[in-house]
């Protein structure tokens, strides 16, 4: 209020600063429609354009956002389309707006009219007889795919931990062929890094991450002999090597000031 009084800011100036947008919702919808128009006119293999047919309607877990990005975008499309004489269904089907969005003059006129929200302007822009769409055949293919084929199933997010970089110790193999010597683990830098599958340029953060990964596999409380093909005693001895290597490397990085 102090700034309004001193600078004598009028209501017209405030509206001009916010581009005469009638409401925040209109501003958000307008920017989304401008973004969609840029997407459909982008290169055919552009990632954003490919995502137009890659939306997935996964249920929203409790504690997450109540509405998905797809549903929110469709709601903006419906408000925009209703104001400009375009019927958009609940699925936001591409066949109802894709070709129109390719036509820059028509879509631009719709955007300007939507921003103004003029109560006296009750006649929507006239839809062109032959909208300009350089990829109309591709649009038809997209629409056919999205309406006749269900989306591919989403792979599970909780993937099992990847197998360790180093194979199970084999007494018949040469210790040096594994990249480390068990006798040197916990005693020298090369073998202590080698058991984690790391090189001499590794940093402490990498060592800690690798140790956590191997702990999920070889720790006595989490060991699964079916997975590792090792007995519990072998896994315990192998895990002790990781402990020795971690203690040695922690002391090494602390002394060198690279913790």
Buried (B, 14 or more C-beta within 10 A) or exposed (E): EEEEEEEEEEEEEEEEEEEEBBEEEBBBBBEBBBEBBEBBBEEEEEEEBEEBBEBEEEEEEEEEEEEBEBBBBBBBBBBBBEBBEBEBEEEBBBBBBBBBBBBEEBBEBBBEBBBBEEEEEEEBBEBEEEBBBEBBEEBBEBBEEBEEEEEEEEEEEEEEEEEBEBEBBEEEEEBEEBBBBBEBBBEBBBBBBBBBBBEEEBEBEBBBEBBEBBBEBBBEEEBEEEEBEBEEEBBBBBBBBBBBBBEBBBEBBEEEEEE
